[in-house]
Amino acid sequence: MKAFRFRLEQARRWRATQADIEKAKVAAAAARVSALQTEREVRRSWLDDGARQMSTGANGPALEAWASYAKRVRREVAQIEKHLREAERALGEQLRALAEANRKVRLLEKLEESERTRWDAEADHELEAFSGEAFLVRYNRESRRARSSGG
């Protein structure tokens, strides 16, 4: 019997490559989300630090400058949060795409497994039939020898 060959091996490898690409995209999207979260926290800490410094006693011009600075940083935080929501949405889409790619790979892997199981059963059956025939040939040869030498 010829060796097992999965007829969709190339498709399985291609799907696995697609899944790897999706994993890389998920990693990039997750890194973007993480970077935006970090940037937002940095800006918020700037606001907290500035507020703490202003509470220790600041004069009018310093308070006016602080108010302008805080307003600008709050706008930046709002913009970062907008980008963060977009990045989280993109990450969700990438996770769904990765799940779909993994599902397609698993489907082909299960198909390969079932074909291999069927092939193994056929190979076992063929080997059993060959062994049976070999036994009968040997048995017939030995029984002919016994009859010709004993008879």
Long-range contacts (C-beta under 8 A, 24 or more apart in sequence): 1-122, 1-123, 1-126, 1-127, 4-115, 4-116, 4-119, 4-120, 6-112, 6-115, 6-116, 7-115, 8-108, 8-111, 8-112, 9-112, 11-108, 12-105, 12-108, 12-109, 12-112, 15-101, 15-104, 15-105, 15-108, 16-105, 18-101, 18-104, 18-105, 19-98, 19-101, 19-102, 19-104, 19-105, 21-101, 22-94, 22-97, 22-98, 22-101, 22-102, 23-98, 25-94, 25-97, 25-98, 26-91, 26-94, 26-95, 26-98, 29-87, 29-90, 29-91, 29-94, 30-91, 32-87, 32-90, 32-91, 33-84, 33-87, 33-88, 33-91, 36-80, 36-83, 36-84, 36-87, 37-84, 39-80, 40-77, 40-80, 40-81, 40-84, 43-73, 43-76, 43-77, 43-80, 44-77, 46-73, 47-73, 47-74, 47-77
